[in-house]
Amino acid sequence: MKKVFVAPSILSADFKNLEKEISSLKEEGASYLHFDVMDGHFVNNISFGPYVLKCIKNVTSLIIDVHLMISDPKKYYLEFIKNGANIITFHYEAMKKEEILPLIELIHKEGAKVGLSIKPNTAPKEIEDFLPYLDLVLVMSVEPGFGGQEFMTNSLNKIEFFDKIRTEDSYHFLIEVDGGINDITSRKCIEKGADILVSGSYIFKAESRMKAISLLKGE
């Protein structure tokens, strides 16, 4: 059976009780913690920065995947690594194409893993040249910026595209999917080759988070 990992997105957590919300996620079956950073410019929302990450890092041993939905990832990536990020994922659409590989190299040099994300309207072939250098590809299955949106089915073709190339060329990046992930859409993503499923409201609003995470994995 394919190994599938779940990354709860703290964007949907109760921030009045954030430590309580995230401290038990590992025991409930999560492997990653998805940390959405939004600047109000690249996307029409503002979330949180390195200081919140530093606080979170002290109360969880989960792998922290920082998703930079910001216009200038090169300016801020180091602050997030210093404050606990294990993975820095930034957007292809946020940079000039010739700037992407140098940033990948800079992040790797700091000891973090690198993910590259694409919006729903970006063709997967746009980032094909970067795949040999990536640890993770993030397929956005909603428009980035707000939680609770409906899953876009055209993302399934993108997952399949990346999985096919990964197999043919023996690449080692993981495929992550973010947006509208629940017990039904997760199965479709897994069938196409997804490894990591980001989910917010489905997990944090569930009566049993352990059961919700188990269902996302297809168990």
C-alpha positions in Angstrom: 0.0 0.0 0.0 1.3 3.5 -0.9 2.6 5.5 2.0 0.6 8.7 2.3 1.4 11.6 4.6 -1.1 14.2 6.0 -0.1 17.8 6.6 -2.8 19.7 8.6 -2.9 23.4 7.7 -2.9 25.6 10.8 -4.7 28.2 8.8 -7.9 26.4 10.0 -6.8 26.0 13.6 -8.2 27.8 16.6 -5.6 30.4 17.4 -6.9 31.0 20.9 -5.8 27.5 21.7 -3.0 27.0 19.1 -0.7 25.0 21.3 -3.5 22.6 22.2 -4.6 22.4 18.5 -1.2 21.3 17.2 0.5 19.4 20.1 -1.4 16.2 19.6 -1.4 16.1 15.8 1.5 13.7 15.5 -0.2 11.2 17.8 -3.3 11.6 15.7 -1.5 10.5 12.6 -0.1 13.6 11.0 3.4 13.7 9.6 3.8 17.4 8.5 2.5 20.7 9.6 1.6 23.1 6.8 2.3 26.7 7.6 0.8 29.2 5.2 2.5 32.5 4.9 0.5 35.2 3.0 1.5 38.8 2.4 -1.7 40.5 1.1 0.1 41.1 -2.2 0.8 37.8 -3.9 -2.6 36.6 -2.5 -5.5 38.7 -1.1 -5.0 37.7 2.5 -2.5 38.1 5.3 -1.6 35.4 7.7 1.5 35.1 9.9 5.3 35.3 9.9 8.5 33.9 11.4 7.7 34.7 15.1 4.5 32.5 15.1 6.6 29.8 13.4 9.2 30.0 16.2 6.5 29.6 18.8 5.0 26.6 17.0 8.3 24.9 16.6 8.6 24.6 20.4 5.4 22.6 20.8 5.6 20.1 17.9 8.0 17.6 16.4 6.2 17.4 13.1 8.0 18.3 9.9 7.2 21.9 9.2 6.4 22.8 5.6 6.4 26.6 5.2 4.3 27.6 2.1 5.4 31.1 1.1 2.5 32.7 -0.8 4.4 35.9 -1.0 5.8 38.2 -3.8 9.4 38.1 -2.6 10.4 34.7 -1.2 14.1 35.4 -1.6 13.8 38.2 0.9 12.2 36.2 3.6 13.1 32.5 3.2 16.1 32.7 5.6 14.0 34.1 8.5 11.7 31.1 8.2 14.5 28.6 8.1 16.1 30.2 11.2 12.8 29.9 13.0 12.2 26.3 12.4 11.1 25.6 8.8 12.2 22.1 7.5 10.8 22.8 4.0 10.5 26.0 2.2 7.9 25.9 -0.6 7.6 29.0 -2.8 5.6 29.8 -5.9 6.8 29.6 -9.4 4.5 32.6 -10.3 6.2 34.8 -7.7 9.6 35.0 -9.4 11.3 35.4 -12.7 12.2 32.0 -14.2 15.9 32.7 -14.1 15.7 33.5 -10.3 14.2 30.1 -9.3 17.2 27.8 -9.5 19.5 30.2 -7.5 16.8 30.4 -4.8 16.5 26.6 -4.7 20.3 26.4 -4.2 20.3 29.0 -1.5 17.6 27.1 0.5 19.4 23.8 0.1 22.6 25.5 1.3 20.9 26.5 4.5 20.0 22.8 5.2 16.3 23.0 4.4 14.4 21.1 1.7 12.7 22.9 -1.2 9.3 22.8 -2.7 7.9 24.6 -5.7 4.2 25.4 -6.0 2.0 26.2 -9.0 -1.4 27.9 -9.0 -4.4 26.2 -10.7 -3.9 28.1 -14.0 -0.2 27.3 -14.3 0.6 24.3 -16.6 2.8 21.7 -15.0 5.3 21.8 -17.9 6.2 25.3 -16.8 8.3 23.9 -13.9 9.6 20.7 -15.6 13.2 22.0 -15.8 13.3 22.4 -12.0 12.1 19.0 -11.1 15.6 17.4 -10.8 16.4 19.9 -8.0 13.3 19.8 -6.0 12.3 17.8 -2.8 8.6 18.6 -3.2 6.1 19.8 -5.8 3.0 21.5 -4.5 -0.1 21.3 -6.7 -2.6 24.0 -5.6 -6.1 22.5 -6.1 -7.7 25.8 -5.2 -6.7 29.4 -5.7 -4.2 30.2 -3.0 -5.2 32.7 -0.3 -8.2 31.3 1.6 -9.2 28.1 3.2 -12.5 26.2 2.7 -12.6 26.3 -1.2 -13.9 23.6 -3.4 -11.4 21.1 -4.9 -10.5 21.8 -8.6 -10.6 18.6 -10.6 -8.1 19.8 -13.2 -5.4 19.4 -10.5 -5.7 15.6 -10.9 -4.1 15.7 -14.4 -1.2 17.7 -12.9 -0.6 15.2 -10.2 -0.6 12.5 -12.8 1.8 14.5 -15.0 4.4 14.9 -12.2 4.1 11.3 -11.1 4.7 10.0 -14.6 7.8 12.2 -15.0 9.1 11.2 -11.6 8.8 7.5 -12.5 10.3 7.8 -15.9 13.3 10.0 -14.8 13.8 8.5 -11.4 13.3 11.8 -9.6 12.8 11.8 -5.9 10.5 14.8 -5.2 7.3 14.3 -3.3 3.9 15.4 -4.7 1.9 17.5 -2.3 -1.7 18.7 -3.0 -3.4 21.6 -1.2 -7.0 22.8 -1.4 -10.4 21.2 -0.9 -8.9 17.9 0.5 -11.4 15.6 2.2 -12.0 11.9 2.4 -13.3 11.8 -1.2 -10.9 14.1 -3.0 -7.9 12.6 -1.1 -8.6 9.2 -2.7 -8.6 10.7 -6.2 -5.3 12.5 -5.5 -3.7 9.3 -4.1 -4.8 7.3 -7.1 -2.9 9.9 -9.4 0.3 9.7 -7.3 0.0 12.2 -4.5 2.3 11.6 -1.4 1.3 14.5 0.9 -2.2 15.8 1.5 -2.7 19.3 3.0 -6.0 19.7 4.8 -7.3 22.4 7.1 -11.0 22.6 7.9 -11.6 18.9 7.2 -9.2 18.0 10.0 -9.7 20.8 12.5 -13.5 20.8 12.4 -13.7 17.0 12.7 -15.2 15.3 15.7 -12.3 12.9 15.7 -9.1 14.3 14.1 -7.5 10.9 14.3 -10.3 9.4 12.2 -10.2 12.3 9.8 -6.5 11.9 9.2 -6.9 8.1 8.8 -9.6 8.6 6.2 -7.4 11.1 4.3 -4.7 8.4 4.1 -7.2 5.9 2.7 -6.9 3.6 5.7 
